[in-house]
Amino acid sequence: MKTETIPNEVSEPVDVLAHASDCIRKNPLSSVVGAAVFGLAVGCLIMSGRHEPTLQERFVGEPLEHANDVLSNISENLSRLVANLKFW
């Protein structure tokens, strides 16, 4: 595999663009692999911040928490009702 060096002094930005374009044309596989690895790294960084619930959390934990909330609301309402009832 033949590697090229970038000239130390570049007179114009157009020369840099032309040199980069030539390198990509001469080594397309390395350019594609580099872009794919970069995209994979960015995707992993984005996805690492998200928490996907497990099956147990989704189908056991969350319904139990919801049921617990409903039962505690019912209990509070019944205790208020009993407190408001006046017996003889």
Secondary structure as a PSIPRED ss2 file (coil, helix, strand):
# PSIPRED VFORMAT (PSIPRED V4.0)

   1 M C   1.000  0.000  0.000
   2 K C   1.000  0.000  0.000
   3 T C   1.000  0.000  0.000
   4 E C   1.000  0.000  0.000
   5 T C   1.000  0.000  0.000
   6 I C   1.000  0.000  0.000
   7 P C   1.000  0.000  0.000
   8 N C   1.000  0.000  0.000
   9 E C   1.000  0.000  0.000
  10 V C   1.000  0.000  0.000
  11 S C   1.000  0.000  0.000
  12 E C   1.000  0.000  0.000
  13 P H   0.000  1.000  0.000
  14 V H   0.000  1.000  0.000
  15 D H   0.000  1.000  0.000
  16 V H   0.000  1.000  0.000
  17 L H   0.000  1.000  0.000
  18 A H   0.000  1.000  0.000
  19 H H   0.000  1.000  0.000
  20 A H   0.000  1.000  0.000
  21 S H   0.000  1.000  0.000
  22 D H   0.000  1.000  0.000
  23 C H   0.000  1.000  0.000
  24 I H   0.000  1.000  0.000
  25 R H   0.000  1.000  0.000
  26 K H   0.000  1.000  0.000
  27 N C   1.000  0.000  0.000
  28 P H   0.000  1.000  0.000
  29 L H   0.000  1.000  0.000
  30 S H   0.000  1.000  0.000
  31 S H   0.000  1.000  0.000
  32 V H   0.000  1.000  0.000
  33 V H   0.000  1.000  0.000
  34 G H   0.000  1.000  0.000
  35 A H   0.000  1.000  0.000
  36 A H   0.000  1.000  0.000
  37 V H   0.000  1.000  0.000
  38 F H   0.000  1.000  0.000
  39 G H   0.000  1.000  0.000
  40 L H   0.000  1.000  0.000
  41 A H   0.000  1.000  0.000
  42 V H   0.000  1.000  0.000
  43 G H   0.000  1.000  0.000
  44 C H   0.000  1.000  0.000
  45 L H   0.000  1.000  0.000
  46 I H   0.000  1.000  0.000
  47 M H   0.000  1.000  0.000
  48 S H   0.000  1.000  0.000
  49 G C   1.000  0.000  0.000
  50 R C   1.000  0.000  0.000
  51 H C   1.000  0.000  0.000
  52 E C   1.000  0.000  0.000
  53 P C   1.000  0.000  0.000
  54 T C   1.000  0.000  0.000
  55 L H   0.000  1.000  0.000
  56 Q H   0.000  1.000  0.000
  57 E H   0.000  1.000  0.000
  58 R H   0.000  1.000  0.000
  59 F H   0.000  1.000  0.000
  60 V H   0.000  1.000  0.000
  61 G H   0.000  1.000  0.000
  62 E H   0.000  1.000  0.000
  63 P H   0.000  1.000  0.000
  64 L H   0.000  1.000  0.000
  65 E H   0.000  1.000  0.000
  66 H H   0.000  1.000  0.000
  67 A H   0.000  1.000  0.000
  68 N H   0.000  1.000  0.000
  69 D H   0.000  1.000  0.000
  70 V H   0.000  1.000  0.000
  71 L H   0.000  1.000  0.000
  72 S H   0.000  1.000  0.000
  73 N H   0.000  1.000  0.000
  74 I H   0.000  1.000  0.000
  75 S H   0.000  1.000  0.000
  76 E H   0.000  1.000  0.000
  77 N H   0.000  1.000  0.000
  78 L H   0.000  1.000  0.000
  79 S H   0.000  1.000  0.000
  80 R H   0.000  1.000  0.000
  81 L H   0.000  1.000  0.000
  82 V H   0.000  1.000  0.000
  83 A H   0.000  1.000  0.000
  84 N H   0.000  1.000  0.000
  85 L C   1.000  0.000  0.000
  86 K C   1.000  0.000  0.000
  87 F C   1.000  0.000  0.000
  88 W C   1.000  0.000  0.000
